[in-house]
């Protein structure tokens, strides 16, 4: 009997060690891009093709775009075909500009082949959640919608409660800074409460676009990571500058209100069960004068840079 007990304990130890090693050796790799702005940038197709080609060569597990991608116009079919040339799963996040021109979220989703506004999926031992920050308040907000409504927050709570894998969240608008969804504090409270109560399925990171900023900040054990725009910094009419030809300007008049990046920005992210988030970004330079050369306020100079920084973040 004693030998049987010892043998059983030995088998249990081997199984536990195997499962522990499997959990801690798990790794997911994905390509992420934000704010391509096909409807503003004259060379958006070439920029996106660079990203897709590199992700195909790297053989990442999936790609995701974080919004402000393209409107559902017939003229954008070729652009969407480039995105769909990635040989693997592809995911979308709705941005506020993807419905410009009077389009609805449903029209944009149908055009992209996106089945739901918000959803989740599992990949390589991790759980990913995509949120839609374009809900309207009642009464409606002025300008673009930037809110996560009751129906979605209820779904978020249920999805987190049913999951036992490490969680990564994607959204267009940030959940933690001045450019966040209006109820960002409420959403963060849901995330913090979940992590306090859950031994498994902890939230480790939230990725967003929208602000065109580069950076990462940890709050209550969760990393909030901003992915810079693929294409430009927005400056506005007071700082307009003709950076390309008059022909380009006539076809894409919004570019002169931006400070474009010479090269496309995007990132390859790997997350391991050993507690590391590795971000491999890209660096470029401004086309023509920088925002500061034009007298743009320097309040966010450290974040308004033509790069996505290489980073190693621990969780």
ABEGO torsion letter per residue (X at the ends): XAAAAAAAAAAAAAAAAAAAAAAAABBBBBBBBBGAGAAABAAAAAAAAAAAAAAAAAGBABBBBAEGABBBBAAAAAAAAAAAABBEBBBBBBBAAAABGGBBAAAAAAAAGBABABBBBBBGGBBBBBBBAABBBOBBBBEBBBBBBAAAAAAAAAAAAABABBBBBBBABBAABAABBAAAAAAAAAAAAAAAABABGBBABBBBBGAGBBEBBBBGGBBBBBBBBAABBBAEAAABBBABBAAAAAABAAAAABBBBABBBBBBBBBBAAGBBBBBBBBBBBBEBBAAAAGBBAAAAAABBBBBBBBBBBX
